[in-house]
Amino acid sequence: MLPVRFHLPGLRYNYPLNMFWVSLLNTHPEFFREGVEIGSVFGTFPYALWNGGRLLKDDQCDAAFVKNVIKSWNDKGIPIRYTFTNPLLTEEDLKDPFCNFCMEAADNGMNEVLTVSPILEAYLREKYPNFKFDSSTCKELRNVEQLNAEMARDYRYVVLDYNMNNHWDLIEQLEPKEKLEVLVNAVCVPDCPRRGEHYRQIARNQRIILENRSLPEGKKKPIEPWHCEYGDHNNIYKIQKYPTYVSPEAIWNEYVPRGIHNFKIEGRTAYLFSLIDTYCHYMLKPECAGEARLLLIKNLETAGIFSIGRVRPAKWP
């Protein structure tokens, strides 16, 4: 059986969902498509200045939570993967105490880090050589020669730019294919002209949020606004009309036979129930998805991850 590895989003906000999902895989393997494995869980802990790709909320995680999440995943044999993909970092930012603490807490030879900034990558490789390094889709590499040069470097995985999805003439030229990772459910429109600027705007806002912590209420800086009429509202059902969408059928019938076994699901800040449907869409057998979804939602409610309002009787008279 060939492995089909999915990399799941969210170290902080999706932690309960992802834990229940892995439990479902272990207790009901019959629900899942052939070969499904969890390759990693990716994201960062708030508040990490080095974070990129998605804007984190201002709710600092404490040391105990960080250590517990790392241990919980590693005890299951699953690495965590930091998305330290902020593209606007400076030499001074390398001293960030919380980000360095997160690296130290996961420095056991099992875990990974995604990078974009050459400054940060050089620093991390020197100070934390036990980590495995991955190349982020945030680099927006769309040239075959560039990508092959990237895959020849010391990266465990190179995440493909979503615009190259399903372009078999280009994918066939990439080697070694076992290092390639495919973002299957990108919510951005194909060839989005603002994708790179969105990453930079997120980086600027990360810094603003951090700076505001030390400012009095009347002196806090406003967050730069961002509006996207596409990605802010897209979900697994809407994106299926995009040529960049990768279907489950394409994964098993096209990608895996070509030697590509790693697939990334985005959704670190996604709506919980939308993300549940995305997981079900990709990893479950269609005939089992309904039963599995209900079981998962019931477990999340029982655990208090969300609550459903109950009617409270009124007094009469």
C-alpha positions, -999 to 999 in steps of 0.1 A, spaced: 0 0 0 15 34 -10 14 61 16 -8 92 9 4 117 35 -17 147 44 -3 176 63 -29 192 85 -33 229 94 -33 244 129 -11 239 160 -33 262 181 -69 267 169 -73 233 152 -56 213 179 -88 196 192 -101 188 157 -68 174 145 -64 152 176 -99 138 171 -92 133 134 -61 112 142 -81 93 168 -107 86 141 -80 73 117 -67 50 144 -101 36 156 -119 35 123 -94 30 95 -122 15 74 -136 50 70 -105 62 52 -92 60 16 -64 37 9 -30 46 23 -40 78 43 -14 89 68 -9 122 87 25 135 77 26 165 100 6 192 117 17 227 107 13 262 120 27 283 148 18 293 184 5 328 190 22 351 193 51 342 170 67 371 151 83 347 126 49 334 116 37 339 80 9 330 56 -20 336 79 -24 363 105 -25 350 141 -48 364 167 -33 382 197 -37 354 223 -2 345 236 2 308 242 20 299 275 50 276 278 30 247 292 5 247 263 33 248 237 52 219 253 20 199 257 10 202 220 45 193 208 46 163 231 11 151 222 19 151 185 53 136 188 41 109 211 18 98 182 48 97 159 36 129 140 60 158 136 49 194 141 60 218 113 64 255 121 53 279 94 80 305 101 74 321 67 74 358 75 91 374 45 100 407 62 123 397 90 154 416 101 186 405 119 171 420 151 140 398 148 162 366 151 165 373 188 127 370 194 124 352 227 91 334 221 100 321 187 133 308 200 115 292 229 92 274 204 122 261 185 139 249 217 108 232 229 106 211 197 143 205 192 143 167 194 152 157 158 116 149 149 101 182 139 102 205 109 102 242 100 90 260 68 109 290 58 109 319 33 134 345 47 170 336 38 181 355 70 159 333 92 167 301 74 205 306 78 200 314 115 178 284 122 201 260 103 230 271 124 213 272 158 188 244 154 204 218 131 182 190 144 152 203 126 142 192 91 137 222 68 109 226 42 106 251 14 73 271 15 48 277 -13 50 314 -1 81 317 -22 59 316 -53 83 296 -74 67 288 -107 97 281 -129 107 245 -135 144 253 -133 140 273 -101 119 245 -85 144 218 -95 172 239 -80 151 242 -48 145 205 -46 183 199 -51 189 218 -18 187 203 17 150 204 21 128 176 32 98 188 12 93 216 -13 57 228 -14 45 234 -50 31 268 -60 -7 261 -63 -7 276 -98 13 246 -110 -13 221 -98 -25 196 -124 0 210 -150 14 175 -158 38 188 -185 56 209 -158 52 184 -129 68 156 -150 99 177 -153 103 181 -115 127 158 -96 129 141 -72 92 138 -70 92 123 -35 103 157 -21 73 175 -37 43 185 -16 11 197 -32 -13 222 -17 -46 206 -27 -73 231 -16 -59 266 -22 -87 291 -17 -69 318 -37 -81 324 -73 -57 310 -99 -29 335 -107 -40 358 -79 -20 391 -85 -21 401 -49 -10 368 -32 26 380 -26 14 414 -13 -10 396 10 19 377 26 38 410 31 7 427 46 3 398 71 40 402 81 35 439 87 4 433 108 22 406 128 47 433 138 19 459 146 1 434 169 34 427 187 43 464 191 8 473 203 13 451 234 37 476 249 16 507 239 -12 523 260 -47 520 247 -48 554 231 -15 549 213 -21 515 197 -15 513 159 -43 503 136 -41 470 117 -37 474 80 -71 464 64 -73 436 38 -102 425 18 -104 397 -7 -136 390 -25 -124 355 -33 -103 337 -7 -121 352 23 -153 334 13 -141 303 -6 -145 267 6 -140 232 -6 -172 234 -27 -165 267 -43 -129 260 -53 -138 229 -73 -143 250 -104 -107 263 -103 -81 246 -124 -58 247 -93 -82 225 -73 -68 190 -67 -95 164 -64 -92 132 -44 -94 113 -77 -64 132 -90 -45 125 -59 -49 87 -61 -50 84 -99 -25 110 -111 -2 123 -83 5 91 -63 13 70 -95 38 97 -104 56 92 -71 41 122 -53 29 113 -18 26 145 2 -4 167 2 -10 199 22 -45 210 33 -46 248 41 -70 261 68 -52 274 98 -78 301 102 -107 283 85 -142 280 99 -143 248 119 -172 231 100 -157 240 67 -125 224 76 -143 193 88 -159 190 53 -125 195 37 -109 167 57 -139 144 49 -137 153 12 -101 143 9 -94 115 33 -126 95 37 -143 71 15 -174 89 1 -198 62 15 -183 66 50 -181 104 51 -216 110 66 -212 86 95 -176 98 102 -186 134 101 -214 129 126 -191 109 149 -165 137 148 -190 165 154 -205 146 184 -170 141 199 -162 178 194 -194 189 211 -189 164 240 -154 178 245 -169 213 247 -151 226 216 -184 241 206 -218 242 221 -253 240 206 -278 263 223 -307 245 241 -341 259 246 -346 271 282 -382 267 296 -399 299 307 -420 302 338 -458 303 335 -476 321 347 
